[in-house]
């Protein structure tokens, strides 16, 4: 994925590798609400796709250990020139279980 020079500078300054970034698309309306501080939580269905982005699988193909995701890069659509927003991922829940556990 190609980044704008500003986004690349931010990623370099924070010392984030691509393995630390969870990429998600988001409607521009919601992304603007995040920028404005109105929206501070993003909800997603616990789909197989999303879980595979957050957890490593064991030999039996079951989700087992957390991947080292520290940030989320939201993109407002699928166009490479779509606006992006990089935020720190503080944690997430799957069912009643919270990650990382408090």
N, C-alpha and C positions, 0 to 999 in steps of 0.2 A: 504494500500500500504506500503510495506517495503522499508525503505530508507537505503542507505549506512550510516555508522557511520559519515562520513564527512558531508553528506547532512543533517542528523538529527541534528548534532551539529550546522550547519548554521541556520536551522529552529528554533532551541531552542534559539540561540543567538539573532536572529531577533524577537523572540516572536511571531512567526506566528503559527496560528492554522490551522488545515486541512480545516476549513470553509473558510479561506482566500486564499486558493490556487486553481487556475484554472488549471486543468490537460489537456494538449493537446499533441498529437503526432505530430512529425515533422521529415521530412527526415534528416538524419545525415548531409548531405551536407549543408543544411540551418542552422542547429544547429552550425556547425563549422564556418559558415560565421558570426553568431551572436557572437560566442566566439572570433573571430578575429576582431570584430568591423566593419565588412564590411556591415552587415545587421542589421538594428536597428528597423525595422517594420515588423510585421507579418500580412498578410492579410488573412481573412477567409470569406467565404460566410455567410451571415446572416441567417443561417438555424435555424429551430425550435430547434434543438438539442443545438446549440451554445447559442442561446438566453435564453434557459432554464437554462443554466449554469451561466448566467450573471444577470438574473432578477428573482424576485419572482413574482408569479401570484396572482391576486386578486380573489375574489369569483366567478367572471364570467370567470375565467381561462385566462384572458388577462395578458400580461406582464405589471407589474406596477412599482415595486421598485427595485432598484439595490441590488444585494447581496454584501456582504462585501469582495469582491475579491481584494487583494492587490498585489498578486504575481502570476506568471504563472510558472508552472513546465512543461517544454517541455521534452518529452521523445522520443528518436530516435528509434521508432519502438514499437512493442507490447511485446517484450520479457522482463521479469522482470529484466534481467541483462543489458538491453539497456542503453546507456549513457543518462544522464539527465542534464538539465540546468535550474536553478531557477533564474528568473529575476523579478524585480519589474514591476508591470503593472501600467503605468503612465496614461493610459486612452484608450478609444476606441471610434469608431464612428459606428453608425447604420444609414445608409442613410446620411442625412445632419446633424444629431444630434450627438453632442459630449458628452461623459460621462467620468468623471464628467464634468459638464458644467463649462466653464472657467470664 
